[in-house]
Amino acid sequence: GVLVVGLNHGGTADGVLEVGDVVLEVCGVKVANNGTILYGGKYRTHLAALVSDHYVGDELPAEILRAGQRAQVKMKLRPSAPLISAATHDTPPAFFIYGGLVFQPLTLALVNTWKNPPPEIAYHQWGLLRTPERCETVVLTKVLSDEVNTGYNDARETVVQAVNDVPVRSLRHLVDLVEGATGTVEIRNSLGLRLVFDTREAREAQERIRQRYRLPSDRYIL
C-alpha cells in the first residue's frame, strides 16, 4: 500500500482519508508500495490509470489501514482542484494592481512565461497542496515604477504571504484585505520583505499609474 502524507483540499480524498492512512486497495485492486497497480490483470502502471476509468460523481471503494486497523471507505470522485490551475485559453489572465504592484494568481500559463521559474515559484508549483488556508497562490509579478513604490522593484516575481499579517488565501482575498485596510497596508512576500503603503497615497497613485501605463483597468478578477 501507499502512505497518505498530504491531502488536497477539495479533492476526492478530502474528508475521507487522513494523513497517516495506508491505502491498500482501490476498487478491489491491490495498490503496491510504489503506488502502482496491475491494470486489467496484465499491465503494471500507476494507480491514476484506474481512477481515470471513472467519471466525476462515481464512488470509489477503497480498503485502508488506519491506526493499525483495516477499514473500508468510499470516495466520491470530484473534479480536479489543484493549487495551481491549468492554462485557460478563453479568458484573460486575472490580475490586481495596487500601488503599482501587479498581483496575479499562479497558473500553469504564468509558470510557462519563465524559462527558469524562480525557486519559490517552482516550489509552489510542485511542492504544495491546496489547503483551506490557501486555495490559490498569489504572485507579485511586476512593479510599475512610481514614487509610491520606490525601492520595491526587487520584490517582483515573489509569492505573497500576508497582508497586514493576515495570510492570503487567494487573489480575491488579497483585494479584500488591501481595500479594507485603513492607515497602512503591509504586504509580506516569500523572501520576508515587507512592502508598506500609506492607503491614502496608494489610492491617489492608482489613477496616475493607470494613465501613465495606459491601463484600461486596475483589475480583472475571475
Backbone as CSV, one residue per row, in Angstrom:
resi,resn,N_x,N_y,N_z,CA_x,CA_y,CA_z,C_x,C_y,C_z
1,GLY,0.819,-1.206,0.000,0.000,0.000,0.000,0.852,1.254,0.000
2,VAL,0.189,2.406,-0.089,0.894,3.688,-0.095,0.439,4.532,1.090
3,LEU,1.375,5.261,1.687,1.114,6.096,2.846,0.587,7.453,2.408
4,VAL,-0.468,7.924,3.058,-1.018,9.250,2.786,-0.219,10.269,3.600
5,VAL,0.485,11.162,2.909,1.313,12.163,3.589,0.721,13.561,3.470
6,GLY,-0.302,13.726,2.622,-0.954,15.025,2.459,-2.246,14.861,1.686
7,LEU,-3.160,15.806,1.867,-4.449,15.762,1.190,-4.725,17.107,0.526
8,ASN,-5.203,17.055,-0.715,-5.527,18.265,-1.457,-6.937,18.721,-1.077
9,HIS,-7.042,19.915,-0.497,-8.339,20.425,-0.062,-9.309,20.503,-1.243
10,GLY,-10.479,19.890,-1.064,-11.470,19.886,-2.136,-11.319,18.745,-3.105
11,GLY,-10.298,17.904,-2.904,-10.053,16.768,-3.789,-10.897,15.566,-3.407
12,THR,-10.756,14.497,-4.162,-11.565,13.296,-3.977,-11.391,12.680,-2.586
13,ALA,-10.170,12.671,-2.075,-9.908,12.020,-0.787,-10.149,12.933,0.409
14,ASP,-10.377,14.226,0.164,-10.549,15.178,1.257,-11.786,14.824,2.081
15,GLY,-11.621,14.707,3.387,-12.731,14.370,4.265,-12.977,12.885,4.418
16,VAL,-12.263,12.067,3.647,-12.410,10.614,3.734,-11.130,9.987,4.269
17,LEU,-10.025,10.256,3.593,-8.725,9.759,4.058,-8.115,10.737,5.045
18,GLU,-7.165,10.241,5.819,-6.450,11.067,6.777,-4.955,10.869,6.580
19,VAL,-4.191,11.899,6.913,-2.735,11.759,6.877,-2.338,10.627,7.816
20,GLY,-1.527,9.718,7.335,-1.130,8.554,8.112,-1.833,7.280,7.694
21,ASP,-2.937,7.389,6.945,-3.598,6.209,6.404,-2.692,5.518,5.390
22,VAL,-2.880,4.212,5.234,-2.208,3.460,4.175,-3.292,2.913,3.248
23,VAL,-3.235,3.273,1.981,-4.216,2.793,1.000,-3.745,1.433,0.497
24,LEU,-4.564,0.414,0.749,-4.199,-0.954,0.378,-4.825,-1.387,-0.942
25,GLU,-6.087,-1.015,-1.156,-6.801,-1.395,-2.374,-7.719,-0.261,-2.807
26,VAL,-7.927,-0.144,-4.116,-8.914,0.777,-4.678,-9.713,0.008,-5.713
27,CYS,-11.033,0.023,-5.582,-11.929,-0.704,-6.494,-11.553,-2.183,-6.570
28,GLY,-11.118,-2.737,-5.441,-10.778,-4.150,-5.391,-9.435,-4.515,-5.956
29,VAL,-8.662,-3.512,-6.383,-7.344,-3.752,-6.971,-6.275,-3.378,-5.948
30,LYS,-5.343,-4.281,-5.685,-4.288,-4.041,-4.702,-3.339,-2.941,-5.182
31,VAL,-2.949,-2.083,-4.256,-2.010,-0.999,-4.544,-0.643,-1.386,-4.004
32,ALA,0.358,-1.378,-4.866,1.718,-1.747,-4.451,2.356,-0.608,-3.660
33,ASN,3.500,-0.913,-3.033,4.185,0.080,-2.201,4.725,1.267,-2.987
34,ASN,4.832,1.135,-4.317,5.298,2.247,-5.144,4.150,2.979,-5.833
35,GLY,2.906,2.713,-5.400,1.752,3.416,-5.948,1.250,2.880,-7.273
36,THR,1.702,1.687,-7.663,1.264,1.103,-8.924,0.219,0.011,-8.669
37,ILE,-0.478,-0.338,-9.746,-1.463,-1.418,-9.703,-1.230,-2.328,-10.903
38,LEU,-1.856,-3.487,-10.859,-1.839,-4.381,-12.014,-3.118,-4.099,-12.799
39,TYR,-3.003,-3.259,-13.813,-4.166,-2.780,-14.564,-4.675,-3.867,-15.500
40,GLY,-5.965,-4.186,-15.384,-6.550,-5.221,-16.229,-5.957,-6.589,-15.995
41,GLY,-5.266,-6.746,-14.877,-4.629,-8.022,-14.578,-3.406,-8.310,-15.418
42,LYS,-2.958,-7.309,-16.213,-1.840,-7.554,-17.137,-0.713,-6.535,-17.015
43,TYR,-1.063,-5.251,-16.849,-0.057,-4.194,-17.001,0.191,-3.474,-15.686
44,ARG,1.452,-3.341,-15.332,1.833,-2.622,-14.130,1.904,-1.130,-14.461
45,THR,1.057,-0.345,-13.823,1.022,1.092,-14.109,0.581,1.843,-12.859
46,HIS,0.541,3.172,-12.950,0.207,3.997,-11.790,-1.269,3.885,-11.443
47,LEU,-1.572,4.048,-10.156,-2.942,3.996,-9.664,-3.861,4.960,-10.409
48,ALA,-3.309,6.070,-10.894,-4.124,7.069,-11.592,-4.821,6.485,-12.810
49,ALA,-4.236,5.449,-13.421,-4.856,4.829,-14.595,-6.192,4.201,-14.225
50,LEU,-6.279,3.629,-13.037,-7.528,3.026,-12.579,-8.569,4.105,-12.286
51,VAL,-8.133,5.180,-11.644,-9.051,6.279,-11.323,-9.587,6.911,-12.598
52,SER,-8.760,7.014,-13.639,-9.176,7.669,-14.884,-10.237,6.879,-15.647
53,ASP,-10.485,5.639,-15.239,-11.556,4.852,-15.858,-12.935,5.277,-15.355
54,HIS,-12.979,6.175,-14.374,-14.242,6.570,-13.754,-14.566,8.026,-14.061
55,TYR,-15.813,8.402,-13.752,-16.299,9.747,-14.028,-16.554,10.491,-12.730
56,VAL,-16.557,11.824,-12.838,-16.883,12.650,-11.674,-18.254,12.246,-11.134
57,GLY,-18.313,12.010,-9.846,-19.553,11.565,-9.216,-19.560,10.084,-8.895
58,ASP,-18.689,9.302,-9.560,-18.589,7.870,-9.265,-18.011,7.663,-7.865
59,GLU,-18.421,6.586,-7.213,-17.867,6.234,-5.910,-16.768,5.205,-6.081
60,LEU,-15.642,5.468,-5.432,-14.502,4.561,-5.496,-14.331,3.895,-4.135
61,PRO,-14.648,2.611,-4.025,-14.424,1.915,-2.753,-12.935,1.669,-2.546
62,ALA,-12.508,1.758,-1.316,-11.089,1.542,-1.016,-10.945,0.843,0.323
63,GLU,-9.882,0.074,0.429,-9.518,-0.535,1.709,-8.275,0.172,2.216
64,ILE,-8.328,0.600,3.475,-7.208,1.338,4.041,-6.781,0.710,5.363
65,LEU,-5.609,1.104,5.805,-5.112,0.741,7.129,-5.013,2.031,7.918
66,ARG,-5.781,2.127,9.012,-5.781,3.347,9.823,-5.555,2.972,11.282
67,ALA,-4.499,3.499,11.837,-4.152,3.208,13.241,-4.059,1.712,13.497
68,GLY,-3.507,0.986,12.504,-3.298,-0.442,12.654,-4.513,-1.304,12.369
69,GLN,-5.654,-0.674,12.014,-6.873,-1.420,11.742,-7.296,-1.243,10.279
70,ARG,-7.706,-2.354,9.652,-8.222,-2.272,8.285,-9.625,-1.660,8.314
71,ALA,-9.922,-0.866,7.289,-11.237,-0.233,7.198,-11.627,-0.085,5.734
72,GLN,-12.928,-0.068,5.486,-13.461,0.138,4.143,-14.031,1.558,4.053
73,VAL,-13.678,2.273,3.022,-14.189,3.637,2.828,-14.640,3.797,1.384
74,LYS,-15.417,4.840,1.140,-15.837,5.177,-0.225,-15.540,6.648,-0.479
75,MET,-14.953,6.921,-1.641,-14.625,8.288,-2.031,-15.405,8.645,-3.287
76,LYS,-16.094,9.787,-3.270,-16.808,10.244,-4.461,-15.849,11.061,-5.320
77,LEU,-15.682,10.646,-6.573,-14.727,11.300,-7.463,-15.163,12.730,-7.741
78,ARG,-14.263,13.675,-7.474,-14.551,15.098,-7.660,-13.695,15.665,-8.786
79,PRO,-14.110,16.799,-9.341,-13.255,17.461,-10.348,-11.920,17.837,-9.727
80,SER,-10.903,17.906,-10.546,-9.580,18.288,-10.063,-9.624,19.686,-9.459
81,ALA,-8.970,19.856,-8.314,-8.925,21.157,-7.642,-7.491,21.445,-7.216
82,PRO,-6.600,21.666,-8.177,-5.191,21.876,-7.829,-4.934,23.271,-7.277
83,LEU,-3.842,23.416,-6.558,-3.438,24.738,-6.079,-3.082,25.634,-7.255
84,ILE,-2.405,25.060,-8.254,-2.017,25.795,-9.462,-2.944,25.367,-10.582
85,SER,-3.804,26.271,-11.055,-4.801,25.897,-12.057,-4.168,25.728,-13.424
86,ALA,-4.818,24.924,-14.241,-4.334,24.664,-15.595,-4.487,25.911,-16.458
87,ALA,-3.765,25.906,-17.572,-3.844,27.029,-18.508,-5.235,27.095,-19.125
88,THR,-5.762,28.315,-19.264,-7.038,28.525,-19.949,-6.796,29.391,-21.177
89,HIS,-7.603,29.159,-22.197,-7.377,29.869,-23.456,-8.554,30.752,-23.853
90,ASP,-9.605,30.769,-23.028,-10.795,31.534,-23.390,-11.113,32.660,-22.416
91,THR,-10.228,32.905,-21.444,-10.424,34.004,-20.505,-9.115,34.759,-20.316
92,PRO,-9.183,36.080,-20.137,-7.958,36.854,-19.875,-7.374,36.463,-18.526
93,PRO,-6.084,36.677,-18.328,-5.483,36.369,-17.023,-5.992,37.329,-15.950
94,ALA,-6.219,36.786,-14.769,-6.665,37.618,-13.650,-5.488,38.433,-13.120
95,PHE,-5.778,39.644,-12.629,-4.719,40.475,-12.044,-5.359,41.543,-11.160
96,PHE,-4.521,42.132,-10.323,-4.926,43.262,-9.498,-3.698,44.139,-9.308
97,ILE,-3.870,45.443,-9.479,-2.764,46.389,-9.347,-3.031,47.289,-8.152
98,TYR,-2.059,47.358,-7.262,-2.165,48.227,-6.094,-0.821,48.908,-5.876
99,GLY,-0.830,50.226,-5.868,0.411,50.965,-5.681,1.454,50.638,-6.737
100,GLY,1.005,50.241,-7.914,1.927,49.878,-8.989,2.422,48.446,-8.926
101,LEU,2.040,47.718,-7.892,2.404,46.303,-7.788,1.344,45.474,-8.514
102,VAL,1.789,44.574,-9.376,0.871,43.744,-10.153,0.811,42.361,-9.517
103,PHE,-0.373,41.971,-9.064,-0.586,40.675,-8.427,-1.385,39.773,-9.361
104,GLN,-0.961,38.510,-9.463,-1.668,37.535,-10.286,-1.696,36.184,-9.576
105,PRO,-2.746,35.394,-9.810,-2.737,34.024,-9.295,-1.741,33.191,-10.090
106,LEU,-1.064,32.286,-9.421,-0.097,31.426,-10.097,-0.840,30.336,-10.863
107,THR,-0.680,30.324,-12.178,-1.286,29.319,-13.048,-0.183,28.700,-13.902
108,LEU,-0.514,27.596,-14.559,0.471,26.976,-15.446,0.850,27.922,-16.578
109,ALA,-0.123,28.710,-17.046,0.170,29.673,-18.109,1.200,30.694,-17.638
110,LEU,1.073,31.147,-16.384,2.041,32.100,-15.844,3.398,31.443,-15.642
111,VAL,3.411,30.220,-15.124,4.670,29.497,-14.929,5.419,29.367,-16.253
112,ASN,4.690,29.127,-17.329,5.313,28.922,-18.640,5.907,30.192,-19.230
113,THR,5.653,31.344,-18.603,6.281,32.580,-19.092,7.731,32.680,-18.635
114,TRP,8.131,31.844,-17.676,9.519,31.815,-17.218,10.257,30.660,-17.870
115,LYS,11.448,30.920,-18.378,12.282,29.825,-18.870,12.762,28.989,-17.692
116,ASN,13.185,29.680,-16.636,13.569,29.024,-15.378,12.845,29.733,-14.246
117,PRO,11.711,29.187,-13.789,10.945,29.850,-12.734,11.781,30.062,-11.477
118,PRO,11.581,31.189,-10.790,12.267,31.408,-9.511,11.990,30.246,-8.559
119,PRO,12.932,29.931,-7.671,12.787,28.764,-6.784,11.477,28.724,-6.009
120,GLU,11.051,29.892,-5.457,9.822,29.858,-4.668,8.598,29.621,-5.540
121,ILE,8.665,30.026,-6.813,7.565,29.760,-7.739,7.516,28.269,-8.051
122,ALA,8.661,27.679,-8.327,8.726,26.246,-8.619,8.271,25.427,-7.419
123,TYR,8.594,25.894,-6.219,8.177,25.178,-5.008,6.662,25.168,-4.886
124,HIS,6.031,26.294,-5.156,4.574,26.352,-5.078,3.933,25.549,-6.199
125,GLN,4.634,25.427,-7.331,4.080,24.656,-8.444,4.072,23.165,-8.139
126,TRP,5.160,22.671,-7.538,5.314,21.222,-7.377,5.258,20.739,-5.936
127,GLY,5.516,21.624,-4.965,5.716,21.141,-3.606,4.581,21.362,-2.642
128,LEU,3.497,22.029,-3.075,2.438,22.354,-2.126,1.082,21.839,-2.589
129,LEU,0.219,21.561,-1.596,-1.152,21.154,-1.866,-2.103,22.296,-1.531
130,ARG,-3.268,22.261,-2.134,-4.322,23.213,-1.813,-4.815,22.935,-0.388
131,THR,-5.001,23.979,0.405,-5.471,23.843,1.789,-6.613,24.829,2.030
132,PRO,-7.357,24.675,3.129,-8.401,25.669,3.433,-7.827,27.068,3.611
133,GLU,-6.553,27.144,4.046,-5.917,28.438,4.281,-5.330,29.042,3.004
134,ARG,-5.107,28.225,1.978,-4.562,28.745,0.713,-5.139,27.932,-0.433
135,CYS,-6.115,28.523,-1.115,-6.706,27.839,-2.266,-6.146,28.366,-3.577
136,GLU,-5.283,29.377,-3.499,-4.674,29.960,-4.689,-3.376,30.631,-4.272
137,THR,-2.325,30.451,-5.058,-1.057,31.127,-4.786,-1.032,32.447,-5.540
138,VAL,-0.771,33.539,-4.821,-0.740,34.871,-5.429,0.710,35.310,-5.576
139,VAL,1.038,35.772,-6.786,2.409,36.176,-7.099,2.448,37.669,-7.414
140,LEU,3.459,38.350,-6.893,3.727,39.726,-7.290,4.598,39.635,-8.541
141,THR,3.993,39.843,-9.702,4.706,39.564,-10.956,5.516,40.739,-11.477
142,LYS,5.018,41.967,-11.304,5.701,43.142,-11.838,5.544,44.318,-10.896
143,VAL,6.423,45.308,-11.085,6.310,46.571,-10.370,6.294,47.678,-11.407
144,LEU,5.168,48.388,-11.495,5.047,49.524,-12.406,5.585,50.743,-11.660
145,SER,6.765,51.169,-12.049,7.515,52.161,-11.270,6.728,53.458,-11.057
146,ASP,6.751,53.907,-9.814,6.104,55.149,-9.410,6.710,55.551,-8.085
147,GLU,6.573,56.814,-7.753,7.165,57.278,-6.498,6.571,56.570,-5.286
148,VAL,5.355,56.046,-5.412,4.716,55.387,-4.277,5.337,54.024,-3.978
149,ASN,6.025,53.427,-4.969,6.629,52.109,-4.739,8.150,52.125,-4.896
150,THR,8.762,53.270,-4.673,10.214,53.378,-4.782,10.906,52.379,-3.853
151,GLY,11.860,51.619,-4.420,12.623,50.646,-3.642,12.020,49.263,-3.607
152,TYR,10.862,49.067,-4.255,10.182,47.777,-4.195,10.382,46.932,-5.451
153,ASN,11.200,47.396,-6.370,11.341,46.671,-7.643,11.901,45.263,-7.463
154,ASP,12.762,45.069,-6.463,13.353,43.741,-6.239,12.357,42.733,-5.664
155,ALA,11.158,43.175,-5.340,10.164,42.268,-4.763,9.353,41.537,-5.832
156,ARG,9.590,41.851,-7.090,8.809,41.200,-8.152,9.184,39.716,-8.260
157,GLU,8.265,38.950,-8.830,8.426,37.505,-9.027,8.600,36.770,-7.694
158,THR,7.809,37.191,-6.709,7.800,36.517,-5.412,6.354,36.197,-5.032
159,VAL,6.196,35.270,-4.107,4.872,34.856,-3.651,4.428,35.743,-2.492
160,VAL,3.168,36.173,-2.534,2.606,36.987,-1.457,2.161,36.070,-0.324
161,GLN,2.648,36.349,0.868,2.317,35.529,2.029,1.185,36.114,2.857
162,ALA,1.225,37.422,3.112,0.236,38.011,4.018,0.057,39.491,3.736
163,VAL,-1.107,40.005,4.125,-1.398,41.440,4.110,-1.785,41.832,5.533
164,ASN,-1.023,42.768,6.092,-1.234,43.168,7.495,-1.296,41.948,8.413
165,ASP,-0.374,41.001,8.160,-0.200,39.777,8.950,-1.353,38.782,8.818
166,VAL,-2.248,38.986,7.872,-3.311,38.020,7.598,-2.896,37.188,6.392
167,PRO,-2.751,35.856,6.526,-2.348,35.020,5.394,-3.316,35.171,4.222
168,VAL,-2.758,35.258,3.019,-3.558,35.465,1.807,-4.018,34.115,1.262
169,ARG,-5.332,33.942,1.096,-5.902,32.687,0.602,-6.010,32.656,-0.920
170,SER,-6.229,33.827,-1.521,-6.465,33.890,-2.964,-6.308,35.335,-3.417
171,LEU,-6.366,35.561,-4.732,-6.267,36.931,-5.250,-7.451,37.763,-4.767
172,ARG,-8.640,37.209,-4.804,-9.820,37.946,-4.345,-9.689,38.301,-2.859
173,HIS,-9.137,37.394,-2.077,-8.930,37.673,-0.650,-7.927,38.799,-0.477
174,LEU,-6.867,38.813,-1.283,-5.878,39.896,-1.217,-6.539,41.235,-1.509
175,VAL,-7.389,41.282,-2.529,-8.094,42.520,-2.874,-8.930,42.990,-1.687
176,ASP,-9.661,42.077,-1.054,-10.498,42.433,0.092,-9.656,42.974,1.246
177,LEU,-8.504,42.337,1.488,-7.642,42.774,2.586,-7.069,44.159,2.323
178,VAL,-6.611,44.375,1.099,-5.994,45.656,0.744,-7.026,46.775,0.771
179,GLU,-8.166,46.542,0.159,-9.157,47.612,0.048,-9.910,47.834,1.359
180,GLY,-9.840,46.867,2.255,-10.495,47.045,3.550,-9.592,47.662,4.603
181,ALA,-8.325,47.871,4.241,-7.358,48.405,5.208,-7.480,49.923,5.329
182,THR,-7.136,50.427,6.490,-7.068,51.873,6.721,-5.712,52.202,7.333
183,GLY,-5.222,53.381,7.010,-3.927,53.795,7.562,-2.772,53.296,6.722
184,THR,-2.390,52.054,6.935,-1.284,51.476,6.174,-1.625,50.064,5.711
185,VAL,-0.982,49.664,4.641,-1.054,48.302,4.132,0.355,47.743,4.124
186,GLU,0.552,46.607,4.784,1.859,45.953,4.796,1.726,44.602,4.103
187,ILE,2.446,44.444,2.998,2.395,43.217,2.206,3.708,42.471,2.423
188,ARG,3.602,41.227,2.925,4.801,40.426,3.176,4.921,39.346,2.106
189,ASN,6.132,39.211,1.555,6.323,38.221,0.488,7.165,37.044,0.966
190,SER,7.425,36.108,0.038,8.102,34.860,0.374,9.577,35.045,0.722
191,LEU,10.127,36.216,0.459,11.515,36.492,0.835,11.599,37.168,2.199
192,GLY,10.439,37.383,2.807,10.420,38.055,4.100,10.393,39.567,4.002
193,LEU,10.344,40.108,2.781,10.292,41.557,2.595,8.901,42.068,2.955
194,ARG,8.862,43.247,3.545,7.593,43.877,3.904,7.450,45.177,3.120
195,LEU,6.427,45.223,2.286,6.174,46.376,1.430,5.048,47.182,2.062
196,VAL,5.361,48.400,2.468,4.411,49.197,3.251,3.912,50.378,2.421
197,PHE,2.582,50.561,2.427,1.957,51.672,1.717,1.061,52.455,2.669
198,ASP,1.064,53.752,2.499,0.047,54.582,3.108,-1.196,54.448,2.236
199,THR,-2.338,54.082,2.808,-3.518,53.795,1.993,-3.971,55.020,1.192
200,ARG,-3.865,56.201,1.761,-4.276,57.413,1.036,-3.364,57.655,-0.157
201,GLU,-2.050,57.523,0.052,-1.106,57.736,-1.038,-1.274,56.686,-2.133
202,ALA,-1.543,55.451,-1.735,-1.725,54.379,-2.712,-2.968,54.618,-3.562
203,ARG,-4.057,55.082,-2.914,-5.283,55.373,-3.673,-5.048,56.504,-4.664
204,GLU,-4.342,57.521,-4.226,-4.063,58.655,-5.111,-3.184,58.246,-6.286
205,ALA,-2.320,57.263,-6.077,-1.402,56.823,-7.132,-2.082,55.953,-8.176
206,GLN,-3.223,55.336,-7.826,-3.867,54.385,-8.732,-4.160,54.995,-10.095
207,GLU,-4.828,56.143,-10.119,-5.198,56.762,-11.399,-3.965,57.256,-12.142
208,ARG,-3.000,57.787,-11.415,-1.761,58.259,-12.031,-1.038,57.113,-12.733
209,ILE,-0.936,56.001,-12.077,-0.261,54.831,-12.646,-1.063,54.265,-13.816
210,ARG,-2.369,54.221,-13.672,-3.215,53.685,-14.751,-3.057,54.498,-16.024
211,GLN,-3.027,55.827,-15.901,-2.881,56.678,-17.076,-1.478,56.591,-17.663
212,ARG,-0.471,56.557,-16.797,0.909,56.512,-17.290,1.170,55.258,-18.105
213,TYR,0.629,54.123,-17.656,0.873,52.858,-18.347,-0.286,52.458,-19.267
214,ARG,-1.230,53.381,-19.455,-2.353,53.187,-20.383,-3.109,51.890,-20.087
215,LEU,-3.481,51.754,-18.837,-4.196,50.561,-18.403,-5.695,50.821,-18.417
216,PRO,-6.475,49.970,-19.048,-7.925,50.173,-19.055,-8.554,49.966,-17.676
217,SER,-7.913,49.166,-16.844,-8.448,48.875,-15.510,-7.305,48.468,-14.591
218,ASP,-7.574,48.570,-13.293,-6.564,48.143,-12.320,-6.774,46.717,-11.867
219,ARG,-7.771,46.017,-12.478,-8.036,44.638,-12.043,-8.853,43.862,-13.063
220,TYR,-8.690,42.551,-13.003,-9.597,41.611,-13.639,-9.624,40.391,-12.739
221,ILE,-10.720,40.214,-12.028,-10.828,39.143,-11.041,-11.820,38.111,-11.536
222,LEU,-11.393,36.857,-11.619,-12.294,35.796,-12.078,-13.285,35.437,-10.989
